Amino acid sequence: MPGTRALWLAASPALPLAMVALPVYVLTPALYTAGYGLPLSTVGAILLFARLYDTAQDPLIGYLQDHCSPSVLRSLSVALAVVGAAAFYFLLLPVQGLPLTWQLGATLALIFTAHGWLGIALLRYGAALSQDVDERGRVVASREALGVVGVMLAAALPPLLSDALGQQHGLALFFALFAALTVASLLLFTRAPAAPPARIARGNWRRVLADRRYLALLAVVLVNSLAMALPATLFNFFAADALGAPGLIGPWLLAYFGAALLSLPAWLVLARRLGRVRAWYAGMALALAGFVLVPWLSPANAYWFYLVCVATGAALGADLAYSTALIADVIGHGVEEDGGSYFGGVSLVNKLALALGAGVALPLAAAAGYVPGGDEGLAALTLMYAGLPCLFKLFAWALLARVRPLLEDAP
């Protein structure tokens, strides 16, 4: 079983991966609409198609990784890390004089390919490190903790640096810090423990699709991820226009992700006492409770939004602690031969939720009359920010209750 130091070394790539994920999924809509002037519906459509492409490629990525030798897997991972980092730079700072729509689409496609490959590789590697249930929980918690730190850096640094240095110089410095942390994490990862060798019979999608427990849990993950994707897509717009506090976006995001990070140890303890499924119910209940206050918020009492951020952030901690760990429990030793295919499916449903979140939330907001920076359609924006996530969270709860007997039979 890996020790504490080995766990953090094994989790180190999660930090730069998360630093890319937040700008792509949360900051890009606001950056390209309010910052670069593209219409909201155009950005929503590009994000939808880019994420659908991202979603469709994940099963193939997982299958390919199951058939790669360790040396080929390492070489491709390093190459894609370089390509993804370069594309991330041009996403933040597009070339002047070239069409923004084409630049946004091309950079997103390259980033999604690199991020998908590296993310699936890290998931299958972590699941293979230990077959002990509690150790799996520690592996997941370490990886997700560093991921949350990366998200917090991505949430705080761009607005702070842009305010201090201007948007162009601020984003350029943010990228330089990201590049330095990427190099450092790759160097640390070279000292992480090696995963057990894969078995000879690898990458069989028929075995994966015949796994009833895996498919049942995948449905829960999909609906639950959609409940998180909707408010994530609309967060900046809700904070800036419905609450009239764009200057608090950074602090609110830090409160949200800080609560997720600090709650992880508590969720691990609760899982040991109640089991992961029952503990996940508690996390879902906390998410529902966190959104209760939203309809009563306005620019006059916007500071109460900190409570929403802390409650829903702590609920995010439960999602991070349990969903991937339950997947690893269900897969068991199958990760050694079909790990890429299994986690390709997990990545697929997570990204499908993000694609639907952007493709549904942004056009619906525009259809309801909402225009970023304006006063129209704010009631619809609030309903989509808090009401729709609650409906999907309740649906995820019902699905989890239905499949609970299958999950509790996991080895």
N, C-alpha and C positions, 0 to 999 in steps of 0.2 A: 504494500500500500504506500502511495506517495506521501512524503512528509510535507510539512507546511511550506518549506522553501521550494520544494519541487512543484507544489501546487501553483505557487505564484509564478514560477518560471514557465510552467506549462500554459498558464493563462495570459502571459504577457502580450501576445498579439491582439488580444481582445480590446486593448485600450486604443490603439490607432484605428482599428476597424470601426469602433464606435464613434471616433472623432469624425469619420467620414459619414457614418449613417445619419447622424442628426442633421447636419447641413443639407444632405440630400433629401431627407424625408420631411423635415420641418422648416428649415430656413429657406430652401430653394424657392418655394411658392412666393413668399414675401419678397425675397431678393430680386426675383425676375419680374414681379409685378410692380411693387412700389419702388424698387431700386433701379431696374433697367427698363421699365415701361411696357412690358408685354401685357396683353389682356389676360384677365384671370381665366377666362374659358380656354384660351390657347395654352397657357401653362398647365391647366388641369388636364387637357387632352394629351399634351406631350408626356406629362408624368404618368398618365394612365397607360399609354402605349409602351412607354419605356419600362414600366413596372410589369406589364403583361409579358414583354420580352424577357425581362429578368426572371419572372415566375416560370415561364416555359422552359428556360434553359437549365433550371436547377436539377430536375431528374437526370438529364443527360450529364451534367457535371458530376453528380454523385456516382452514376454508372461508370463514367470514365475514371474517376478516382479509385473505384474498386478494382479496376483493371490496370492501374499504373503501378510500376515498381516503385519502391521508396525513393530511389534516386531521381526518377522521372518526375514523381510527385513534388519533390523538393525543388527541382529546377523550374518546373512550370509555376510553382507557387511564388518563387522569387521573381520570375519574369513578369507575372501578372501583378505582383505588388508594385513593381516599377511603373508598368503601364497605368495601373489604377491611380497611382499617386500623381502622375503627369496629367491624367484626365481630370483629377480633382482640382488641380491648379487652374485649368482652363474653365472649369465649371464656376469657380469663385471669381475668376478674373478673365472673362471672355475677351477674345481679340476684337479690337475696334475695327469697324469696317466690314466685318463678316456678318451674315444674317444670324441674329440671336436665336431664332427658332432652330436652325440647323446645328448651331453650336451646342445648344441645350440638349437636343436629342442625341447627338454624337457622344458628348462627354458622359451623359447618363448611361448610354449603352456600354461604354468602356468601363465605367466605374462599377456598374452592376455585374458585369462579367467577372471582373477582378474580385469584387467583394463577395460574390456568390461562391466562387472557387475557394477563396481563403476561409470564408465563414464555414462552409461545409467541411473543409479539411480540419478546421479547429474543433468542430462539434464531434466528428467521428473519432478524432484523436483523443479527446477528453473522455468520451464514453468507453474507449478501449483501455483506459488506464487502470480501471478497477472494476471488479464484479460485485463488490460489497455495496449494499444499498446506502449506508451512511457515508461511505467514501465517495460514492457517486454524487451525493448531495454536496459534499465539500468541494469536489471538482467543479460542479456547476456553479456553486456560490462564489468560488474564487474567480472563475471566468466572468460571471455576470457582475461581480463587484468591480473588476477592472474595466469592464464595459461601461458601467455607470459612471466611473471616474472619467473615462473618455468622453462620454456624453456631456458630463458637467463642464468639462473643459471646452467642448464645442459649443455649449450653450452660453458660457460666460465670456469667452475670449473674443469672438467676432464683434459683438456689440460694444464691449469695452474698448477694444483696440480701434474699432471704427470711429467711436466717439472721440478718442484721444488723437488719432492720427489721420482721420478721414477714411472713407470706405475703402479706397483702393490700397492705400498703404496698410491699413489695419488688416484687411483680408490677406495681403501678401505676407505680413508678419505671422498671422495665424497659420498660414500654410507652412512657413519655415519651421515653426514650432512643431507642427504635425509631422513634417519630414524628419526632424531630429528624433522625435519619439518613435517613429516607425523604425528607423535604423537601430535605435537602442533596444526596442522590443525584439527585433529579429536576432540581435546579438545575444540577448538573454535567452531566447527560445532555443538557441543552439546548445544550451546547457540543461535543457529540460529532459526528464526521463523519456526514454524511447517507448513507444507503444508496442504491445505484443505483435509478433508477426501475423499477418493475415493467413487464413487457411487457403488451400488451393482452389476450391470451388467458390468463386467470388461473383458478386454483382448479378444476382438472379432476381429480376423484378417479379417473377411469378411467386417466389417465396415471400417477398415483401407484401405483395397485394393479397396473398392468402392469409396474412396475419390479421385476424379479426380484432385483437386487442389494439394493435397499432392503428388500424383504420378508425376504430371507434375513438381513440384518443386524439387522432388527427382531426376529426370533426370538431371536437371540443376546442382544440388549439386554434382552428380556423375562425370559429365564431368569437372566441375570446380575443383573438388578435384583432378582429374587426372592431370590437368594442374599444380597443386601445387606439386603433388607427384613426378613427373619426375625430376624436378630440385632439390628437397629435397634429393632424392636418390643419385643423382650424384654430389651434392655440394662439398663434401670433395675431390672427385677425380678430379673435374674440378679445384678447387682452388689449389690443390697440384701439379698437373701435367700440366694442360693447362696454368695455370698462374704462376707456379713455386714458389708458396708462401705458403707452409704449415704452416708457422709461423703466417700467417694472418687469418687462418681459424677462430680462436676464435674471434678476433676483427670484422671480417666480419659478423659472426653470430650475434654478439651483435648489430651491426649496423642494421642488418635485423630485428631482433625481437624488438630492441629498437624503430625503426621506426613504427612497427606494434602497439606497446604499446602506443606510443605518438600520433599516428593518431586516436585512437579510439574515443576520445571526438569530434574531427572534423567530423568524419563519422556520429556520432549521431546527430550533429547539421545539417549536410547536409541532413540526412534522414528526419528530421523534416521539412525542407524547400522544398525538392523535392519529398519526398516519398522514401521508401526503395528500390524500384525497380530501379528508375532512379539514385539514389545515387550509387547503385551497378554497374550500367553501368560505372560510373565514375571510380570506383575502378578497373574494368576490363580493361578500357582504360589505366589507369596508369600502370598496370601490363605489358601490351603490350609495352608501351613506355619504360619501364624499361629494357626490354631485347634487345632493339635496339642496344645498345652499345657493346654487348657481342662479336659479330664476329670480332671486331677490337681490342680486348684486347689480351695482350701477357705478358710474364714476364717483358718486358721493361716498360709497362704502367699499371701494375697490380693494382696500387693504385686507378685507375679510377673505379675499381670494387666496391668501396664504393658507388658510385652513383647508380649502379645497385641494390646493397643491400638495400639502403634507399628507392628507388622507388618501388621495388617489395615488400619490407617489409611494406610500407604504403598501398600498394594494398592488402596485406594479412590482414591488419587491417579492410578493407572493407569486405573481405570474412568472417572474424570472427564476425563482427558486424551485418551482414545482413542475412547470410544463416540460422543460427539457429533461429534468431528472426522471419524471414519469415515463417519458419516451425511452430513455436509456434503460429503465427498469423493465419495460415491456420487451425491448429488443434483446436484452441479456447478452449471451455469447454470440448472437447473430451479428453484432457489430464487427466481429473479426472477419466476416466474409461478405456481408452486405451493408456495412456501416454507411458507405457513401450513398447507396440507394435509399436507405432508411432516412438519413438526414437530408438527402436531396428532397424527399417528400415533405419533411418538416419545413425546410427552407421555402419550398414551393407554397405551402399554405400560409406561412407568415407573410410572404411577399404578395400573395394574392390578396390578402386582407389589406395590406398597405395600398395596393393598386386600386382596390375597390373603394377604400377610404378616400383617396384623392379623386378618383373618377366619379364618385357619387357626391361627396360633400361639396366640392368646389362648384360643379355645375348646378347643383341644387341651390346653393347659396346665391349664385348669379341669377338663376331663374326666379328666386324669391325677391329679387331687386337689390340684393346686397352688392355694393361696390366698395372695394377697399378704400378707406379714408373718408367714406360718406356716412350719412345718418340713416339711410334707408335700409330696410331688411334686417335690422338688428335683432328683432324678436325671432325671426326665422333662424338667424345665425346662432342665437342662444339655444334654441330648441335642438338644432343639429349638433351643437357642441356638447350638450349635456343629456338631452332626452334620448336621442338615438343610441348613444353608448350604453345607457341603462337598459334599453330594450335588448340589445345584443348580449349584454352581460347576464341578464335573466335567462336568455336562451341558452347561453353557455352553461349556466348553473343547471338547467333542466337536462341538457345533454350529459353533463358530468354525472348527475344522479342516475341517469339511465344506464350509463356504461360502467358505473362504479363497481358492480360485481366482477366484471371482466378485468378491470384494472387491479383490484385487490387480489386477484389470482396471479398477478405477475410475479415471476421468480425473484 
